[in-house]
């Protein structure tokens, strides 16, 4: 229910970067429903027009984070910016570190500069649990960052920039460390598709899902509605956040082997057991969010648990890929 945020967003102009993407489009859609005037900026390299159409009444600006005039235009008159745009794959970042640095690190600097010029009040950044690296779980925000891939390094750089801009220029910022967000609209067609999306595609097309490594690696899979909720709580938070870093997860770990078996069962194809391939560079053994900081700062609790989220996601893919 939108009552948690009351009328906080009604009549405010808001920019969602990456608004044609998976998480960005869900966020933009929620903001439109809460009465905001929403602008989305996306270069459609990871997102698609179908997602833009699903948002409803929002302005769409086709442009990259590296296009500073487009950013300035999009940002004009905005109170909040939800910065979701990024190149988003660990294995792809190992192949193209410079491209990831330019879009994710320099792109975030461009967002901050444009926001400062436009007098934006607060920026919510899509940070990533990948910055934790190989720390023992559960992961707490006070742990030192240990990026193990160029992707993770760009996300750590983004967090540092947001905190620095809060300290130096008085623009309020917060970094929300997403833990394996999944749900409808997550693209299953990339070679680097997130695991739930790629398993869904395999199972729906009668193929065995591929697991990289032995499958004992575990993830804190977090349904997309929880990420949207955390963003809206962060934007409407009454106290300044000043570059704070906050985990956004479910606080519940599932192994990739369990995931494959659960999905095959749920989709009526239990005979399609997983195929194992070599572990990928930069992949982490475990991820698991400590949510105390999120509760304390934002009053965040996951709204949709893993099982329910998985059911809703499978239904969505089922309606599309068959």
N, C-alpha and C positions, 0 to 999 in steps of 0.2 A: 504493500500500500504506500502511496506517495505521501501519506500524512507525516511520516518521519521528517521529511524535508519541508513540510508545510508549504508556504508560498515562496520559499527562498529563491527559486529560479524564475518565477513568473515575470515576464517582461524584461528579463536581462538578456543582453546579447552575449553569446558564448561561441568560442571557436573550439572545434575538435579537429586536431591534426590526425591524419590517418582515418578520417571519418567514413571512408568507403571500405575500410578493412573490417576484420572480424570483431574485435572488441570495440573499436571506434564507432562502428555503425550501431551497435547495441546501446552504447552510451548516448550517441546523438539522438536515437529514437526515444530513449527515456527522457531526455531533456526537452524534446519537442512536446512529449506528453505532459511534462511539468510546466508547460507554458513559456519556455524560453524561445528567443529568436536565435536559431542555431546556424552557424556557418561551418562547413566542413572543407578542409583542404586535403587533397590526396592526389598523388600522381598516377594512381591506378596500377602501380607496379606489383602491389600485393593485394589490393582491394579490387572491387568490381562495381559496375553500375547497378547491378541487381541489388547490392547492399544499399546503395544510395537511394534507390527507389523504395526500399523497405523502411527507410527512416521517416518518410512523410515530408512535411513541409519545412525543408531546410535548404539553405543556399549551398550549392556545390561549386567549389573553386578547384579546377584541375591545375595542380601545380606541385612542385617539389619543395622540400625544406631548404633546398639550395637556391631556390628562386626568391630572393629577398624582397623584391617588389610585390610579388604575389602574397607573401607572408604579411607584409605591411598592410596591404589591402584587406586581407582576411581578418586581421587583428583589430582594425579600426572600430572603436566604440565597444570593445569586448570587456566585460568584467572578469570573466574566467577563461582560462585556456586549459583544455585537457589534451596534453601532448602524448598522443598514442602512436604517431607515425614513426616507423623505423624499418630497417631491414631486419628480419626476425629469425634467422636460423643459425644455430651453432655450427653445423657442418659447412654451410655456405660461407660463413665468416672465415673459416679456416682456409677456404679457397680464395676468398676475395677480401682480405683484411682492410685494404685501403678504401674500397667502396663502402664498407661498413663504418669505417672511421668517419668518412666524409658525411654520409647521410645521418648516422646516429650521433656522433660527437659534435661535428661542426654544425649539423642540422639543429641540434638542441641549443647550441650557442646562438644560432640565428633566431630561433623561437624566443629565447630569453631577451635578445636585443630588441626584437620587434615588440615584445610585450612591454618592455621598459619604456620604449618610445610611445606606445599606445596608452600607457597608464593602466595596464591590467592590474587587478587586485591580487589574484592568486593563480598559480600554475600548478596543476596536478600532472605529475610525470609517470609514465608507464615504465617503472623500473623493473628489474628482473631478479628472481631468486638465484639465477646463474652466477651472480657476483660472489656468492658464498664459497664456491669451489668445493674443496674436499673437507670442509669442517665436519666434525661429527654432528649428527642431528639430535634434537631439534635445533633449527637455526634461529638465533636471536640477533636482533639488529646491531647489538654492540660488538659482534664478532668482526674481526678485521676482514676486509674484502680480499678474496683470492681468486681473481678471474682466471679461468683455465681455457678460455677461447677468446679470440678477438671480439666476438659478439658481447661476451660478458664484460670485457674491458671497456667497450663503448658505453655500456649501461652504467658501469661504475663511474666513468667520466661524466656522464649526464647527471648523476646524483651529486657529484662534487661541484659541477657548474651551478646546479640549482641552489645548493647551500651557499655557495659564494655570492650568487646574485641576491639572495635574501640578506646576507650580511652586508654586502657592499652598497646595494641600491634600494633597500627597503621594499622590494617586491616580495610578497609572500609566496613560498613554494613548499611543495611536499613531494616526496618520492614514494610511490606505492610499489613495493616489490612483489610482483605477481608470481604466484606459484602455479605453473602448468595450467593455464586457463584453457578450458575447452567448452564446446557448445555449438549450437546451430551457427551456420555461416563460416565456420573454420574451413579453409580451403583444403580439400583432400587430394588435389590434383598435382601438387608440387612434389618434386623428388624429395624435398625436405619436409613434407607434411608432418605436422604434429602427430604424435602416436595415435590418439583416439580417432582422429580424422582418417589416417591411413589404414588403421585396422577396420574401420567402418567400410571404407571403399573396398578393401580386399574381401571382406566377408560378404558384402552385398553382390560382388561380382564372382562369387564362388571360388575365391582364391584363399590360400592359407596366409595369415598375417605374418609379416617378417619382424622378428625381434633382433635388434643389434645387441650382441652380448648374450649373457646366459639368462637374462630375464629376471634375475633376483634384484636388479636395481628397482628402487621404489620412488614413487612420486606423490606429492601432495596435489592430486588433481582437483582443480577448483572450477566449478561451473561459472560461466560468464556472468550470470546475474549477480554473483557475489562480488565480482570485480566492479561492475557498474555501481552497486550499492556502496562499496568502499569509496569510489570516486565522488559520489554524490554527498556522502557523509563528510569527506575531506573538504569539498568546496563549501559546504554549509557550516563547517566547524567554526564556532564563535571565537576561539582563541587563535592567535597567530601560530603557524606551524613551522615557520623559519627553517625550511630545508630538512625537516624531520624525515627520517626513513622509516617506513611502516610496512610490515609484512601483510600480504593479502593472500590468504590460503584457506584451507578447511581444517587444518590441524589434524589430518588423517592421512596416513600413507598407504598406498596400494602398490604391490609389485607389478611389474609389467607382465609377468607370467599370469598373475591373477586377473589382470585386466583383459588379456587376450582370451582366457577361458570364460570369464564372465560375459564378455561381448559375444563370443561365439554361441554361448548358451542362450543369451537374450535374443539373439537374431535367428535362433532355430537352426544353427549350423555347428553343433558341438563337435562334429567330425573334422572340422577345419582347424586342426591344431597348428600352433605356431611353428614357423621355420626359423632357426637361429642362424644369424650371420655375424661376422666379426664386429666387435665393439667399435664404435666410432670415436675419433679423436675429439676431445673436449666434452664428451658425455660424462655426467656425474653419476656416482653410485646411488646416492639417496638424496631426497629433498623432503623436508618436513617443517612446516611453519610453526614457530611459537607465536601465538596471537595476543599475548598480553599487552604489547604496545598498541596494537590495533584497538583492543577493547578500551584501554586507558585514554588514548587520544581521540578516538572516533566513536566509541560505543559500538564498534563493529562486531557482529556475530554473523557467521555464514548463514544465508537465508535458504540456500538449496543444498542438500547434502549430495555426496558423490553418487549414490544409487539413483536418486531421483533425477539428478542432472544427466546421468548416463542414459537413462530411459528416454528423457526428452530429446537428447542428442541423436540417439539411434533412430527415433521416430522421424526426426527431421531429415537425416541422411536417407532413410528408407523411402521417404516421399520424393527424393530427388535423384537418387542414383540407380533406381531399379528401372 
